[in-house]
Amino acid sequence: MDILNVSEEVATAAAEGRPVVALESTIFTHGLVRPRNLEVALEAEKLLRSQGVTPATIGLVKGVPTVGLSTAEIEALSLADDAVKVSVRDIPTAVAKKLNAGTTVAGTAHLARLAGVEVFSTGGLGGVHQGAQHSFDESADPTTLAGLDMVVVSAGVKSILDIPLTLERFETLNLAIVGYRTTDYPGFYLSDSGYDIDYSVESPEEIAAIVRARNALDIKSTLLVANPVSEEQQLDPVVAERVIADAWKAAGERGTLGHDATPFLLDYIQKATNGRSVDVNLAIYYGNVALGGQIATALSRQG
């Protein structure tokens, strides 16, 4: 039974080798308030189309996993109070229950690759949470991406995570990382997390060359492209350090743990920075979408 719905536009572009970029839906089902959520979703698609790239926004519409949501479907999901957030493990349940759902990084990547889409732009990746050596709290993103031959563009992992432990996990899982014109690993809200990575790349064409070599060697693992926000657009480092520490303290006092921790922490940071963190988040997202489009174009040219 074929339960994956791939839009004709996305299917045709992928089959013809034209550039396509996957976009997640949790940013507008759970990440942003209305009506800004819809505006951002449509703006990201518009940005890709201006580059001659086909957008493939991914989500579940009444239980149907869809790669290439229509504008009407994006609007419906952005307004759906019943939309749930699904990772890979949750998708079959959401299908059976016919749920509306926004897909996480892991869920989006899995469905994108099923549809033949190999480039995915997001804001920040999930990873190892603070205190994971005791709680074993780790996102499904790293292990999922470790089994997919994709390119994922992000501004690093979310700032609330344990970045050094996450980088160790990436190494263990054979997840290659290249910094876009930097060897400083970004810290999502910050252009530099304080940790270094081994390799930088200077162009989308260089990324395409790495992908070509990876594929020729039959390595089934995602190439992570770390694209930092500019220093001018980043959150003030001093403010970021203080607010993130306060957010974790508040979460601990409330007993907010597990999958509830991330939305609580991000909401706390948004309020504590008077919305400045959201502005940084969107600058990050649009920058990653644009770079993803350039990478997909470079890949399509190499055939």
N, C-alpha and C positions, 0 to 999 in steps of 0.2 A: 504493500500500500504506500503510495507516494503522498506524503503529508506535507512536504515542503513546497511552499508557493514562491516561485521566483518570478518576478515581474518580467514581462516580455522585453522591456527596455534593458534590464540588467542581464537577462539570459542572452540576448542578442549581442550586447557589447562584449560579454565575457567570451562567447563562442567565436567572435570575430577578432579577439585579441586586442580590443580597444580598452583604454584605461577605465577602471572601475575602482571606487574606494568605498569600503564598508563604514557605516556610521552606527553607533549604538543608540538605543532608544531610552535607556534609563535617565539620560540627561534631561529628557523632556517629560518622562513619566514620573520621576522621583527627584531629580536633581535641582530643578528650578521651579520657581513659583509662576503661576499664570498671570498675565499672558506672555511673560518673557520666555517661558519654555518653548512655546510654539514659534515665536519669532526667531529664537536661536536655531531650532531644528531646520526651519526653512532657509535661514541665512546660510547655514552650513552647506545645504544642498545647492543654493544659488552660487556660492563661492566655487564649488567644484565644477558646476556647469560653465562658469565663466572661464575655466581652464580647459574646457573641452573634455571634461571627465564626467562619467556617469556616477551619480551618487546611489549607494545601495543602503538606505536606512533600514535597519532590521528590528523586528519586534513580532509579537504574537497578537493576532487579531481574532478574537473569539476562538482561541485555541489553534489557530493556523499559523505556524512559523512562516514569516514572510520576509523575503530578501528583496528589498526594493519597494518599501511602503509608498503608496500613493499619497498625494497631498491630503486627500480626504481622510485616509487612514492615519496619517500623522496627526492631523487635527483631532480626530476622534480619540486617539490614545492620549493626546495631551490634555484632554478634558475628562478622561475616564477615571472616576473616583475609585473604581474597583480594580484598576490595573495593579498587578503584583510585579515584583522584581524577580527575574529568574536567571539562575546560572545553568550550566549544562545539566546538572543532576535534576533540576526542577522542570525542565522543558517537557519531558514525557507526561508528567502529572498535569501541567498546564494544558497540554494538548487534549488529554483525556477529559479534563474538566471544562474544556472550551473557555479558558480564561483569557482576558486581555492581559498582556504582559510587556514590560520593558526588559530588554536583555542586557545583562552585565557584560563586562569585557569578555569573560570566558564564553558566555552564551552567544554573544555576537560573533566572536571569532569562529566558534564551531559551526554555526549556521552559514557564515560567509564562505568558509572553505568548502562546505558541502555544495554551494552554488558556484564554485569555481572562482571566487573572489580572493585575491591574495594580498591585498593591501587594506589596512584598517587604521583609521585615525581615531584616537581617543584623547582624553585629558590626562588622567593619571591612572597608572596600573595599581591593582591590588598586590599585596605581598604579605610579608610576615608582620604580625602585629606586635606592639610593645608587650613584653612579658610572655611571648609565645613559648619560651623555654619551659614555662610552667603550665600555660593554658593550651598549648598546641594550636593557637588560633592563627590560621594562615588562609589567605584567599585561595580560591580555586584557579585564579588567573595564571600563576606560574606553571602549575602542572598541566593545565589545559594547553597553554601556548607551547609547552615543551614538546607536544606531540603533533603540532601543526606546522606545515611549511608555509609560513606567512611572513609578512612584514608588518609590524605594529609600531606606529608613531605615537609617542607619548612624551610628557614632560617629566619622565621618571615615575616613581611611585608616589602615592599620596603622602603628604608631609607628616601625617599623623602616624605613619608606620615606622617600624624599626628598619631603617634604610641599610645599615651594614649587614644585618642578618638576611635581609631580602637579597642583597647582592650576592651573599654566600649561597643562598638557595638557587639563584639564577645560574651560578657557576656549576653547582651540583647537577642541575637539570639540563646542562648543555645549552642554555639560552645565551646566545651571543648578543653583546651590546656594543653599539657604536654611538658615539656622541656626534651630533650634527655640528660640525665646526668647533668642537670642544672635547676635551678629555675630562672636564668637570661633570660629574654626574649630577643632573639637576634634582632639586628637591621640590618639585611641583610649584608651590607658591614662590620658591626661591630659584634663582638661576644656577646656584651652586649649593649642593647639599653638604659640601665639605669632604666628599669621597670622590676618588678618581676612578676612571675606567681606562682600559688599555688603549683603545683605538678611537680615532676620530675620522670622520669622512667629510669631504669638502663639497660634494655635489650629489644630486639624485642619481646621476649616472654612475658614480662610484658605488652607491648602494645597490644599484641594479647589477653591477659587476659582481658584488659579493653574493647576491642572490643567485646569479647564474652559476657561480662556482659551487655554492651550497647544493643547488639542485643537481648539478653534474656529479656530485659526490654522494647523492642520495641521502642527504641529511634532513630528516624530518623534524625540524625545530624552527621556531619563529626567530627571525632577526628583529631585535628590539632597537629601534632608533630613538635615542634620547634627544629631544629637541627642547632646549631650555627657553623659558620666557626671558625676555631681555631684562637687564638690570633696571632699566627705566620703568618697566611695567611690573616688576616683582613686588611682593609684599615686603615692607620694611623688615629686614632680618631680625632686628631686636624685638619688634612687635610680634613677629611670627613665633619666635621662640617662647615668648611669654604667654601668648594666647594659647598655643598648643599645649603647653604645660598646664595652664589653667583648665583647659578643656578636658585633659586626661584626669586631672584631680576631681573635676565635677562629675565625670563619668564614674569614677571609683566611688565617690560618695553616694551616688544614686544606684550603684550596683548595675550599671549599664554595661553589659558584656556581649561577646559573640557578635552575631550579624547586626545587632541593634547599635553597636558601638559607633560604627562609621557614620551613619546618618546623624546620630546625636552629636558627635564631635564636629562634623562639618557645619551643622546648624549652629552650634555654640560659637565656632570661629567666625561664621558669617555675622552673627549678632554682635560679637565682641569687636569686630572690625568695622561695624556700621556698613556692612555690605561690600567693603573693599575687597574681601576675599573672592566674592563672586565676580567682580570686575576682572581680577587677575585670572580667575578660572576661565572666563570667556576669552581673554586675550590668549591664553594658553591653547584653548580649544581651536580657535580660528587659525592660529599659527600652525597647529598640527594638521588640521584639515588641508590647509594650503600646501604644506610640505608633502602630505600623503598624495595629493593630486599630482604633484611634480614627480614623485617616485613612481606612481602608477603609469604616468606618461613615459618615463624613462624605460620602465619594464616593457611596455607595449612596443616601444621602438626597437628593442633588442630581439623581439620575436620569440 
